[in-house]
Amino acid sequence: MTTVALPSTDLVSISVETAVSDPRIEQIVHKVKAGQRLSVADGELLYETPDIWTVCSLADLVRRRMHKNIAYYNINRHINYSNVCALSCSFCSFYRKKDQDGAYELSIDKIRNEAISAAKAGATELHIVGGLHPYLPFEYYTQMMQVIREEAPKLHIKAFTAVEIVHLARISKRGKQKYQGIKAVLRDLKDAGLGSLPGGGAEVFDDRVHDEAFKGKIRAGTWLDVHRAAHELGLNTNATMLYGHIEQRADRIRHMDILRKEQDRALNNWARTQNIIMQEDDAVVLTGPDEMYPSNRLPDPSDFDSGYFQTIIPLPFIPDDSAIEHLPGPTGLENLRTLAISRLMLDNLPHCKAFWIMHTIELAQVMLQCGADDIDGTVVWYDITKVKSTSTHQEANVWDLQRAIRQAGFTPVERDTLYRPIERDGDTWQVVENK
Ligand code: SF4
């Protein structure tokens, strides 16, 4: 019988030992303890094993190696500028057609006022996404960035999923799904104020699932192109995986493997400068024991020229009001297991987020003990999915987030979008440098 001993952290001493009840995963335990990359077959086994608590303990081990006893939250606001969309993805309950009841698009003035109000309330980030609006011109999007920059220069703008960027490349006639067109659009948006890209629109990287559930949307290769172009322009991005609908568990593991390879590519040069021990195929593992990292374990965005994936955000499919609402959606334990496996497989992404809006704060809190180091932020308005609510007003106050983190046994740290700690006095804040 093998045991998993969790290491001590700065502020708390942990000596949890978990018995491994499934001998098939003992070699995975060994690999994680030694800081070796898990294979696709290992990932599939982590889904098969009934020993879910060893899976969660291993994810907790690597999460504590990287982030000790810290768990992050931020003070942010989401803006969904329009729900009008040219596509009709079957898992989506958000989109409307142009003249359908409930269709909307926000004016630039409305967005300006939202930015002013977010800045006054002390938010550090605006998270902006919407549908693929068939009629709004490209200037609407650059103007949106510019007015936010003018009115609220400190607010970080994290905006537009990869599928929206490709849509903007089309409407601005910069080339149809061509790399240079995508890059030109990203450059224009960056010049206008864009700070980073969210991770949405990835769904599951599999052609069968794509054709059945979101035909018309970009495929994996194009999604990766957008993120690669953003990284080349020095923009950090996030990555998601929407699971629990018509895909198989093996599809999820392949999705993680594809993301991991792309991140190796983004981090390779940096890792060499840090003398990080590279593994076969130049794999960059950030989740190993301390001795593998003579210098920095994690990239510091402040002195990193190009961008990389910051965070993996596993998103459960929520069936209500979608075209495939007859499907049950994933259970709580499946959500927990998927988050833990994401943490273990994506050994080169610095962060793993339990997005409370889609899991509830209660489950996000449990996820903090199973691999997550971030529960996202105060949100305020969110129209894409609604759990336990029919309203777009979905707000957590800072006290709720801090309490959830503390009760999970971690120290809450407010972060900015790039995971730099924030020092705050009421609604006034600043980034803490070199921490
Ligand atoms: S998921 Fe995005 S692209 Fe698909 S229908 Fe919904 S808003 Fe449109």
Residues whose N, C-alpha, C, O or C-beta is under 5 A from the ligand:
A	BS01	SF4	C85 L87 S88 C89 C92 Y95 G130 G131 L132
